[in-house]
Amino acid sequence: MEDGGPGLTEAQYAVDVDALERFNRMRSETTGGSGLGLRIAATVLHMHQGSVRLSPSELGGLRVEFRLPTLPQ
C-alpha cells in the first residue's frame, strides 16, 4: 500500500512496527481513528510468520509492505 500523504520522518521508518506509537499526535478517535490499525495488522502477520516493512512511497507519503511466507507445495 502506498499513499501521497506527508510520510514519516527517517527515524520513524526505522522503528519496528510493534513499537510504533501514533504517527500524528494531532489525530484522535474523534478526528479519524485510534491509531492501532497498523499495529494490529503487524501482530496478525507476525502470528503467521509474516512481517511489515515501512518505507517512503514514490508518491511522497508512506509505503507499507505486508509479507507472508508461501505454503510448501
N, C-alpha and C positions, 0 to 999 in steps of 0.2 A: 504494500500500500504506500502511496506517496501523496503528498499534498503540497500546495504552493503557499502555505502559511509562513509565519515568521521563523519557523525552525527552532533549533535549540542552540545552546552555547556549546563550544567544543568540549567542555568539562561534562556536560550532560550526556553527550553522545558516548562518553567513555564509561558511564555508570552502568552497573549491572541492573537490568530491569527490575529484579527483585528488591533492589534497594531504592527504587525511584520514589520520589515524593511528587506531589502535584507540580507540573512544569510551570504553569501560570497561576500564581497565587491570587490573581485578581478574579479567577473563575471560582465558582462555588456551585452547590446544588441548585441554588436559585438562579444562577446565570448560565448553567449549562453543564451539568454532570458532577459526579462525585470524585472524579479523578482516579478511579480504581480500574477502569476497563483494561488498560494495557497490562497492569499488574496481574489481574485475574487471568487474562489470556496467557501470560507468561507462566503462571502457576500450572495451568492445564497442560500447556506444551511441555513443561519440564516433567510432569507426571507421565508423559508419553515419550520421554527421552528426546524431546524436541528443544528448540531454542528460539530466542528472539534477538534480533540484531537491529540497532538503531543507527542510522547514518543520514547525512544530508541528502536531500532529494535534488534531482536535476531540475525540479520545478521551483526550487528555492526554499522549500519547507523541510518536512521530516519524511524520511523513508523508513518503514518498518518491515523487516523481513521475518516471516514465520517459517521455521523449518521443522519438518518431521522426518524421522527415518523411514525408509521404504521397508515394506514387509518382504521377508525372504520368499523366493518363488518356489 
